[in-house]
Amino acid sequence: MKETAWFGGFFDGEGCVQIKPTNGSDCENYRCGANVSQRNEQPLREFKNRWGGVLNKWKNKKYNTYSWGWQINGQESLKFFKDIYPYTIVKKSEIALAIEFLELGEHRKGVPSEILTRRREIYQCHRDIKDEQKRYGKY
């Protein structure tokens, strides 16, 4: 439990919940996941070891430094969000939306209209939270 609390706090400060429309698709749909980026690889490797996902490295040409990013998407991210939810403060409402989104199930094509409608609503709620955080300097 103590370790999960650490992950929750780390994600609360450094992570990002993503709920976005999919691009390049012939039908409307949305996707959901999480990511964390920073210069130190080791904490992000711990996320990958525990929950899966992918770990990437890229070079910041302007500062000649490297950064690391951990990302987990779709149904694979549901366990992650459920595990850290009790230990978050700042992103708790975003994580609650992500959990609800993911519990609607995996639908890539031919999404039932009631699920698509709810995904659209969740996406808009998430956008509203992000906009409010930017407006009040919480993000």
N, C-alpha and C positions, 0 to 999 in steps of 0.2 A: 504493500500500500504506500509506504513512504516513497518508494521509487516512482510509482505512478504519479504521486503528488508532485514530485520534481518535474516530471515530463509535462504535467498539466500547467505548472507555473511557467516553465520555459516556453511552452507554446503560447500561453496567454500573453507573454511579453514579446516574443519574437516571431510567432507564427501568423498564418493567414488562412482563413476559411474562404473557400472559393465556391460560389454558386453562380454559374454563368450559362448563357445560351451557348449551344454548340455551334460551331462554324462549319460551313461547307456542306451542310446536310440539306437534303431535298425536303425534309420535314422539320417542323419546329420541335425542339427538344432542349433540355438543359443538362448540365453536368455538375458534379459536386466533388470536392476534395479538399486537401489541406497541403500547405507547404511551409517550410521554414528555411531561411537563408541566413548565412553568416560566414565569416572568414575561417572559423575553427571547424575542422571536419569532424572531430571526435564526438561531440554531442549529437550531431546529425546521424552519424553512423550508429549510435545507440538507438535512435528512433527507427532506423531501417532494420536493425537487428531484432527489435521487439515487434514491429508491426508490418514489416515489408516495405513496399513502395520502391522508389528509385532514389539514388544519390547521384548528383551531378556536380561537376566542377567547371568553372568558367573563369576566364581572365578578364579583369577590368583593365583595359588598355590605357585608360587615362591615368590611373594610379599605379600601373604595373604590379597589381596584386591579384590574388586568386580568391574566389568566393566559392562556397559550397551551398548546395540546395538539396533538401529532402522533399519529396513529393509523393503523395498517396492519393489515389482517385477512386471514384465509384464505390462499389460495395466493399472493396477492400478497406476503405477508410471508415466504415461504420463502426467496427470494433474499436478503432483508435478514438473516434469521437466519444463513444460511450465510456471508454476507460478513463479519459481525462476530464470529462464533463464535471464531475463533482469537485475537481480541484482547480477550476477556473473562475475568474471574476470578470475580467474585461470582455472576454469573448464568449461568455456563457450563453447569451441570447443567440449569437451567430451559430454556436455549436448545436444548440437546441433545434434551430431551423435545419441545419445540416442533417441531424439525426432524423427529423421528420421527413425530410426530402428522401433520404436513403431508405427509410422504412417503407416508402411507397413502392419499392422494388426496382429491379433493373428492367428498363424498357428502352431499347435503342430505336426500334422502328415500330410504327403502328401503335404509338402510345395511346391508351384509352383516354378519351376526352376528359373524363373527370380527374384523372391523374395529371394530365397536361395542364388543366386549369389550376390544380393545386400547386404544381411545380411553378407555374407562372406567378402565383400569389406569393409563394415562398421566396422566389427570386426577387420580387419587388420589395418584400419585407426586408430581405438582406441588403438590398440597395439602400433602403431608407436608413437602416442602422449604420451603414458605411458613411452615408451622407451626413448623418447627425454627428458621427465621430469626427469627421473632418471639420464640420462647422464649429464644434466645441473643443477642438484640439486634443481629442482623445485618441487620435490615430495618426 
